[in-house]
């Protein structure tokens, strides 16, 4: 097995690392016995050049047989790609992540800068801290945010900061810019952002505080994690501003209000409750 190389979505090749598979299954709540069994089955199917997508699909298929809730958590990264195509659900998603961290947020607002007016994805406030958050949604994992993104966002932030700083009571407040993406940042993007003090949030950055970590910490799995939903039903829920599984767990009637077939409601609500670590 140590000689087997896998092909990543980007086309790059790297040695197969079973510990990554085990870690992702464990994070999804799979039992040690199920993890051992899936890892063994995957090991038996390996061949040189196998795609990571094929490994993921097979692991997901096997996990789903044991637990739909664990399977839903396991597919979190893929579920984030389904928060499109407009990207607005992703903005609501990011806004709620900041809410859970103690911020008051506004999503999709227009703000005047010192030079021009800007459309801002999320404004987040907490005590004396003001954040301007720009959301960069991608529907493919290989679409990383390069240094051009933080360069552009930093220039917009500085224009708004200049205006903010001259408002009454803002002289001693902290103003920061932030870029959030559902994929990753390139090394030079991280280096530039660190240099100028721009905050970054991606799938796995900052370490142990990335989107995947915050989702699990605050129990904010998107409805696109639900295996019991058809593609059309997911689109319908997102259109009706039902972004999170916990919204369904807290009030399953919103499924009917959104136009979901009443015959599917109980099954969907049960899976949503299980993903939120609550039994119906």
C-alpha positions as CSV (number, residue, x, y, z in Angstrom):
1,X,0.0,0.0,0.0
2,X,2.9,2.4,0.6
3,X,3.7,2.3,-3.1
4,X,0.2,3.4,-4.1
5,X,-0.3,6.9,-5.3
6,X,-3.6,8.7,-5.6
7,X,-4.6,11.4,-8.0
8,X,-6.1,14.5,-6.5
9,X,-8.8,16.6,-8.1
10,X,-6.2,19.0,-9.3
11,X,-4.4,16.3,-11.2
12,X,-1.5,16.1,-8.7
13,X,-0.3,12.8,-7.4
14,X,0.6,11.9,-3.8
15,X,1.1,8.8,-1.8
16,X,-2.1,7.3,-0.3
17,X,-2.4,8.2,3.4
18,X,-5.0,6.1,5.2
19,X,-4.8,8.3,8.2
20,X,-6.6,11.1,6.3
21,X,-9.5,8.8,5.5
22,X,-9.7,7.6,9.1
23,X,-9.6,11.2,10.4
24,X,-12.4,12.3,8.1
25,X,-14.6,9.3,9.0
26,X,-13.9,9.9,12.7
27,X,-14.9,13.6,12.4
28,X,-18.1,12.5,10.8
29,X,-19.0,10.4,13.9
30,X,-18.3,7.0,12.5
31,X,-17.6,4.3,15.1
32,X,-14.1,2.8,15.3
33,X,-15.4,-0.5,14.0
34,X,-17.0,1.1,10.9
35,X,-13.8,3.1,10.3
36,X,-11.7,-0.1,10.4
37,X,-14.1,-1.9,8.0
38,X,-14.3,1.0,5.5
39,X,-10.5,1.5,5.6
40,X,-10.0,-2.2,5.0
41,X,-12.5,-2.2,2.1
42,X,-10.8,0.8,0.5
43,X,-7.4,-0.7,1.0
44,X,-8.5,-3.8,-1.0
45,X,-9.7,-1.6,-3.9
46,X,-6.6,0.6,-4.2
47,X,-4.6,0.8,-7.4
48,X,-1.9,3.2,-8.5
49,X,-3.4,6.4,-9.8
50,X,-6.8,5.9,-8.2
51,X,-8.6,9.3,-7.8
52,X,-9.3,10.7,-4.4
53,X,-12.8,11.4,-5.6
54,X,-13.3,7.7,-6.2
55,X,-12.0,6.9,-2.7
56,X,-14.3,9.5,-1.2
57,X,-17.4,8.2,-3.2
58,X,-16.8,4.6,-2.1
59,X,-16.2,5.6,1.5
60,X,-19.4,7.7,1.5
61,X,-21.4,4.8,-0.1
62,X,-20.2,2.4,2.6
63,X,-20.8,4.9,5.4
64,X,-24.3,5.7,4.3
65,X,-25.2,2.0,4.7
66,X,-24.3,2.3,8.4
67,X,-25.5,5.8,9.2
68,X,-27.1,8.6,7.1
69,X,-26.2,11.2,9.7
70,X,-22.5,10.3,9.7
71,X,-22.6,10.1,5.9
72,X,-24.2,13.6,5.8
73,X,-21.4,15.0,8.0
74,X,-18.8,13.2,5.9
75,X,-19.9,15.0,2.8
76,X,-19.6,18.4,4.3
77,X,-17.1,19.7,1.8
78,X,-19.2,18.5,-1.1
79,X,-22.3,20.0,0.5
80,X,-20.7,23.4,0.6
81,X,-20.2,23.3,-3.2
82,X,-24.0,22.9,-3.5
83,X,-24.6,26.3,-1.8
84,X,-24.8,27.8,-5.3
85,X,-25.0,28.7,-8.0
86,X,-25.5,32.3,-6.9
87,X,-23.4,32.1,-3.8
88,X,-25.9,34.0,-1.8
89,X,-26.7,31.0,0.5
90,X,-23.0,30.8,1.2
91,X,-23.1,34.4,2.3
92,X,-25.9,33.6,4.7
93,X,-24.0,30.5,5.8
94,X,-20.9,32.6,6.6
95,X,-23.0,35.3,8.3
96,X,-24.5,32.6,10.7
97,X,-21.0,31.2,11.5
98,X,-20.0,34.7,12.7
99,X,-23.3,35.0,14.6
100,X,-22.4,31.9,16.5
101,X,-19.1,33.4,17.5
102,X,-20.9,36.3,19.2
103,X,-21.1,38.8,16.3
104,X,-24.1,40.8,15.1
105,X,-24.3,40.5,11.3
106,X,-25.9,42.0,8.3
107,X,-25.8,40.1,5.0
108,X,-25.8,41.7,1.6
109,X,-25.7,45.5,2.3
110,X,-24.4,48.6,0.5
111,X,-22.0,50.8,2.3
112,X,-20.3,54.1,1.3
113,X,-16.6,54.2,1.3
114,X,-14.4,57.3,1.3
115,X,-14.2,57.2,-2.5
116,X,-17.0,54.9,-3.8
117,X,-19.9,52.9,-2.6
118,X,-19.4,49.2,-2.0
119,X,-21.7,46.1,-1.9
120,X,-20.6,44.1,1.1
121,X,-21.4,40.4,1.6
122,X,-21.3,40.4,5.4
123,X,-20.8,43.1,8.1
124,X,-20.0,41.6,11.5
125,X,-19.8,43.6,14.8
126,X,-18.7,42.5,18.2
127,X,-18.1,45.0,21.0
128,X,-15.4,47.4,19.5
129,X,-14.6,45.1,16.5
130,X,-16.1,45.8,13.0
131,X,-15.5,43.2,10.2
132,X,-16.1,43.7,6.5
133,X,-16.4,40.1,5.1
134,X,-16.2,39.3,1.4
135,X,-17.4,35.8,0.5
136,X,-15.7,34.0,-2.4
137,X,-17.9,31.0,-3.4
138,X,-16.5,28.3,-5.7
139,X,-18.3,25.2,-7.0
140,X,-15.0,23.2,-7.6
141,X,-12.4,22.3,-5.1
142,X,-9.5,23.2,-7.4
143,X,-10.6,26.9,-7.6
144,X,-8.3,28.3,-4.9
145,X,-8.2,32.0,-4.0
146,X,-4.9,33.4,-5.1
147,X,-3.2,36.6,-3.9
148,X,-5.3,38.8,-6.3
149,X,-8.3,38.2,-4.1
150,X,-7.0,39.6,-0.8
151,X,-5.2,42.4,-2.7
152,X,-8.6,43.5,-4.1
153,X,-10.5,43.0,-0.9
154,X,-7.9,44.9,1.1
155,X,-8.2,47.9,-1.2
156,X,-12.0,47.9,-0.8
157,X,-11.7,47.5,3.0
158,X,-9.3,50.5,3.3
159,X,-11.8,52.7,1.4
160,X,-14.6,51.7,3.8
161,X,-12.3,51.9,6.9
162,X,-11.5,55.5,6.0
163,X,-15.2,56.3,6.0
164,X,-15.8,54.2,9.2
165,X,-13.0,55.9,11.1
166,X,-14.5,59.3,10.7
167,X,-17.9,58.3,12.1
168,X,-18.8,59.4,15.6
169,X,-17.5,57.0,18.3
170,X,-15.3,55.0,15.8
171,X,-12.0,56.5,16.6
172,X,-10.9,53.8,19.0
173,X,-12.8,50.9,17.4
174,X,-11.0,48.0,15.6
175,X,-11.8,47.7,11.9
176,X,-10.7,44.6,9.9
177,X,-11.3,43.2,6.5
178,X,-11.9,39.5,6.0
179,X,-12.2,37.0,3.1
180,X,-14.1,33.8,3.4
181,X,-14.1,31.0,0.9
182,X,-15.4,27.4,0.7
183,X,-12.1,26.2,-0.9
184,X,-8.6,27.2,0.1
185,X,-6.1,30.1,-0.2
186,X,-2.8,29.9,-2.0
187,X,0.4,30.3,0.0
188,X,1.0,33.9,-1.3
189,X,-2.6,34.9,-0.5
190,X,-2.1,33.8,3.1
191,X,1.3,35.5,3.3
192,X,-0.1,38.8,2.0
193,X,-3.1,38.7,4.2
194,X,-0.9,38.0,7.3
195,X,1.3,40.9,6.3
196,X,-1.5,43.5,6.0
197,X,-3.7,42.2,8.8
198,X,-6.5,40.8,6.6
199,X,-8.4,38.0,8.2
200,X,-8.9,34.8,6.2
201,X,-11.4,32.0,6.6
202,X,-11.4,28.9,4.4
203,X,-12.2,25.2,4.5
204,X,-9.2,24.4,6.8
205,X,-7.8,27.8,7.6
206,X,-7.0,29.0,10.2
207,X,-5.8,25.7,11.5
208,X,-8.4,24.1,13.8
209,X,-10.6,27.2,13.3
210,X,-11.5,26.7,9.6
211,X,-15.1,26.3,8.2
212,X,-15.1,22.6,8.7
213,X,-14.1,23.1,12.4
214,X,-16.7,25.8,13.0
215,X,-19.5,23.8,11.4
216,X,-18.9,20.9,13.8
217,X,-18.3,23.2,16.8
218,X,-21.6,25.2,16.3
219,X,-23.6,22.4,14.7
220,X,-24.3,24.3,11.5
221,X,-24.4,21.6,8.8
222,X,-26.0,22.9,5.7
223,X,-29.2,21.3,4.4
224,X,-27.2,20.2,1.3
225,X,-25.7,17.5,3.6
226,X,-29.0,15.7,3.8
227,X,-29.0,12.4,1.7
228,X,-32.8,12.3,2.0
229,X,-33.2,15.4,-0.1
230,X,-33.3,15.4,-3.9
231,X,-31.3,18.0,-5.8
232,X,-34.5,19.9,-6.7
233,X,-35.6,19.9,-3.0
234,X,-32.2,21.3,-1.9
235,X,-32.5,24.1,-4.4
236,X,-36.1,24.8,-3.2
237,X,-35.0,25.0,0.4
238,X,-32.1,27.3,-0.3
239,X,-34.4,29.5,-2.3
240,X,-36.7,29.7,0.7
241,X,-33.7,30.7,2.9
242,X,-33.6,27.3,4.7
243,X,-29.8,27.0,4.9
244,X,-29.1,24.8,8.0
245,X,-30.2,21.4,9.2
246,X,-30.9,22.8,12.6
247,X,-33.6,25.0,11.1
248,X,-35.4,21.8,10.1
249,X,-34.7,20.2,13.5
250,X,-36.1,23.2,15.3
251,X,-39.3,23.4,13.1
252,X,-40.0,20.7,10.6
253,X,-43.0,22.6,9.4
254,X,-40.7,24.8,7.4
255,X,-40.3,21.9,5.0
256,X,-44.0,22.0,4.2
257,X,-43.9,25.8,4.0
258,X,-41.1,25.6,1.5
259,X,-43.1,23.2,-0.7
260,X,-41.5,19.8,0.1
261,X,-43.7,16.8,-0.5
262,X,-45.4,16.1,2.9
263,X,-44.7,12.4,2.5
264,X,-41.0,13.2,2.7
265,X,-41.1,15.5,5.7
266,X,-40.7,13.0,8.5
267,X,-37.8,11.2,6.9
268,X,-36.0,14.5,6.2
269,X,-36.7,15.9,9.6
270,X,-35.4,12.7,11.2
271,X,-32.1,12.8,9.3
272,X,-31.7,16.6,10.1
273,X,-32.2,15.8,13.8
274,X,-29.6,13.1,13.7
275,X,-27.1,15.3,12.0
276,X,-27.7,17.9,14.8
277,X,-27.0,15.1,17.3
278,X,-30.6,14.9,18.5
279,X,-32.9,11.9,18.4
280,X,-36.5,12.4,17.2
